Amino acid sequence: MYRIKSSGELKSQGQLRKMYPNTSLPRQWKAATLEALGIEPVLASPAPTVTDLQVAYKDGVTQDALGNWVWNWTIRDKFSDVVDEDGNVVKTVAEQIQEMRDAEAKALQDTYVNAVQAHLDAEARTRNYDSILSLCTYATSTDVKFAAEGQAGVAWRDAVWAKCYSTLVDVATGVRTQPTVEEFIAELPTIVWPA
């Protein structure tokens, strides 16, 4: 962004090019170009650190100690009460925060559940089944080998999902810390294939 010296307006390079349609401007603007256009560059400034309940946004520019124009940052709360046209509170800050946390928990759960499903399917494929579902359908097979593998798959699948959801509850309730996906998978029961 650039600051027009005469007005203080902020414009992008594209906006400035449109302001001067009959002027051939170089690709890279050097000090002489900036001076000729009467503009000054706005330099980046690091965004402030915020919590998950705050947001930082650029709020105009100011001059630093060296006279350079830099972005001002403002921090505000991410949430405020939502009110209708009559001024009635439709959704409180607490409700919005709970919705955000619920969405984050759901996304986290989906990550683990998808990883567990992929783990189950991958193990079933080691015995040439398409997926864990395919393996489990053989539990009632008339072929002794397939029936035994299918029953082992059913028992393992049930144990894996029980452990998965138990761990997710423990994480959600603070009983334990959140494992990485790799740690989560490593904690799952292993299948015992029939001999």
C-alpha positions in Angstrom: 0.0 0.0 0.0 1.0 3.6 -0.6 0.0 6.8 1.1 -0.8 9.8 -1.0 1.1 12.7 0.6 -1.5 15.4 -0.2 -4.6 13.6 1.1 -3.3 10.9 3.3 -5.4 8.3 1.4 -4.1 4.8 1.2 -4.0 3.1 -2.3 -2.7 -0.1 -3.7 -0.3 0.0 -6.7 -3.2 -1.2 -8.9 -5.4 1.6 -7.7 -2.6 4.1 -8.4 -2.1 2.8 -11.9 -5.8 3.3 -12.6 -5.5 6.9 -11.3 -2.8 7.5 -13.9 -4.1 5.6 -17.0 -2.0 7.6 -19.5 1.2 7.3 -17.6 3.7 4.5 -18.3 4.8 3.4 -14.9 7.7 1.0 -14.3 7.1 -2.5 -12.8 9.2 -1.8 -9.7 8.7 1.6 -8.2 11.9 3.3 -7.0 12.2 6.5 -5.0 12.0 8.7 -8.1 8.7 7.1 -9.1 7.3 7.6 -5.6 8.4 11.2 -5.5 6.9 11.9 -9.0 3.6 10.4 -7.9 3.6 12.2 -4.6 3.3 9.0 -2.6 5.0 7.2 0.2 5.2 3.4 0.8 3.4 1.9 3.8 5.8 -0.5 5.5 4.8 -3.7 7.1 4.7 -3.9 10.9 4.4 -7.1 12.9 0.9 -8.1 13.9 0.5 -8.2 17.7 0.0 -11.4 19.5 -3.6 -12.3 20.2 -5.6 -15.0 22.0 -8.0 -17.3 20.3 -10.8 -14.9 21.5 -9.2 -11.8 19.9 -8.5 -10.6 16.4 -6.0 -8.0 15.2 -6.6 -5.9 12.2 -4.9 -3.1 10.4 -6.3 0.2 11.5 -4.7 3.0 9.4 -1.1 4.1 9.4 1.2 6.1 11.6 4.7 7.4 11.3 7.4 5.6 13.2 10.4 7.2 14.9 12.3 7.2 11.6 9.5 9.0 9.7 8.4 5.9 7.8 4.7 5.1 7.4 3.7 1.8 9.1 0.5 0.0 9.8 -1.3 0.6 13.1 -2.8 -2.6 14.6 -5.9 -2.7 16.7 -6.9 -5.7 18.9 -10.5 -6.3 19.6 -12.6 -9.1 21.0 -13.5 -11.7 18.3 -17.0 -11.8 19.7 -19.6 -9.4 20.9 -23.3 -9.9 21.7 -25.4 -10.3 18.5 -28.4 -8.1 18.7 -31.5 -7.8 16.5 -32.9 -4.6 15.0 -34.8 -3.9 18.2 -31.6 -4.2 20.3 -32.5 -7.6 21.8 -29.6 -9.9 22.4 -30.0 -12.8 20.1 -26.7 -14.6 20.9 -24.4 -13.8 23.8 -20.6 -13.8 23.6 -20.6 -16.9 25.8 -22.8 -18.7 23.3 -20.6 -17.8 20.4 -17.5 -18.9 22.2 -19.2 -22.2 23.0 -20.1 -22.7 19.4 -16.5 -22.0 18.3 -15.2 -24.5 20.8 -17.8 -27.1 19.8 -16.8 -26.6 16.1 -13.1 -27.0 17.0 -13.9 -30.2 19.1 -15.9 -31.6 16.2 -13.1 -30.9 13.7 -10.6 -32.5 16.0 -12.8 -35.6 16.5 -13.3 -35.9 12.7 -9.5 -35.8 12.3 -9.1 -38.7 14.7 -12.1 -40.7 13.4 -10.9 -40.4 9.8 -7.4 -41.5 10.8 -8.8 -44.5 12.7 -10.9 -45.5 9.7 -7.9 -45.3 7.4 -5.9 -47.4 9.8 -8.6 -50.1 9.9 -8.9 -50.1 6.1 -5.1 -50.3 5.7 -4.8 -53.3 8.0 -7.6 -55.1 6.2 -5.9 -54.6 2.9 -2.8 -56.4 4.2 -4.9 -59.5 3.9 -6.3 -58.5 0.5 -9.7 -57.2 1.7 -10.9 -54.0 0.2 -11.6 -52.4 3.6 -12.5 -53.2 7.2 -16.1 -53.4 6.1 -15.3 -55.9 3.4 -13.2 -58.0 6.0 -16.1 -58.0 8.5 -18.6 -59.2 6.0 -16.7 -62.5 5.9 -17.5 -63.3 9.5 -20.3 -65.5 8.4 -18.5 -67.0 5.4 -18.9 -70.7 4.8 -15.1 -70.8 4.1 -13.4 -71.6 7.4 -10.3 -69.3 6.7 -12.4 -66.3 5.6 -14.9 -66.8 8.5 -12.0 -66.8 11.0 -10.4 -63.7 9.5 -13.8 -61.9 9.3 -14.5 -62.7 13.0 -11.1 -61.4 14.0 -11.8 -58.3 12.0 -15.1 -57.7 13.7 -13.6 -58.2 17.2 -10.7 -55.9 16.3 -12.9 -53.2 14.7 -15.1 -53.1 17.8 -12.2 -52.9 20.2 -10.6 -50.1 18.1 -13.7 -48.0 18.0 -14.3 -48.5 21.7 -10.8 -47.3 22.5 -11.1 -44.4 20.0 -14.2 -42.9 21.5 -13.0 -43.6 25.1 -9.8 -41.6 24.3 -11.8 -38.8 22.7 -14.0 -38.5 25.8 -10.9 -38.5 28.1 -9.3 -35.7 26.0 -12.5 -33.6 25.9 -13.0 -33.9 29.6 -9.4 -33.1 30.4 -8.6 -36.6 31.9 -5.6 -36.7 29.6 -3.7 -34.5 27.2 -4.4 -34.6 23.5 -2.2 -37.1 21.6 -1.0 -36.5 18.1 -2.7 -38.6 15.5 0.3 -40.9 15.3 0.2 -41.4 19.1 -3.5 -41.9 19.0 -3.2 -44.7 16.3 -0.3 -46.3 18.2 -2.5 -46.6 21.3 -5.2 -48.6 19.5 -5.5 -52.4 20.0 -3.8 -54.5 17.3 -5.5 -57.2 15.4 -4.9 -60.8 16.2 -5.1 -62.7 12.9 -6.0 -66.4 13.1 -3.2 -68.8 12.6 
